[in-house]
Amino acid sequence: GCELSMIDDDKDLKEAIYNPSDIKLAKATYVVFDIETTGLSNRYDDIIEFGAVRYTSRFELLDEFNFFIKSDKKLSKFTLESSNITEEDVMSGKDIKTALKTIKEIFSDSIIVAHNAYFDYDFINEKLEENGMEKIKNPVIDTLPLARFLFPDYKSYREESIAKNLGLSFS
């Protein structure tokens, strides 16, 4: 047996794919990433953690990355509790320009993937622009709108909830 899900190019992919390109998906590398921030404003808040893994199209792990980024903002109680990041972690992190340069090197020419990529992608691009650096132009796959399309009956689209509904572990 086989189950197929069709996606309407005109509607659904516009929310899930940014910067489409002619890259052969079977030959591409993928960087799946997430950021933690001091708040929700890409203009007034800071990125404080970056984590990513780079995979081949055959799901072979190539690299793992995780680092903290310095911020002069005091972390909110919510950030401290929800992320398990400490003030010490942030104070010992990379400066923002070094971190952004590293992020761009990690992304390289890969397809980048994130859950709610719209937030993370825009946040990183805002910080790149603020620091006089060229914005990211990589193709981006956002798994949040894809999950909403593929699993319309789910009550939650948090990564943990999707993994649980699919019988996967999440860590």
PyMOL commands that set and color helices and strands:
alter all, ss='L'
color gray80, all
select helices_A, chain A and resi 12-16+25-27+77-83+87-91+96-107+117-130+143-150+159-165
alter helices_A, ss='H'
color red, helices_A
select strands_A, chain A and resi 17-18+29-37+47-56+61-68+111-114+140-142
alter strands_A, ss='S'
color yellow, strands_A
deselect
rebuild
show_as cartoon
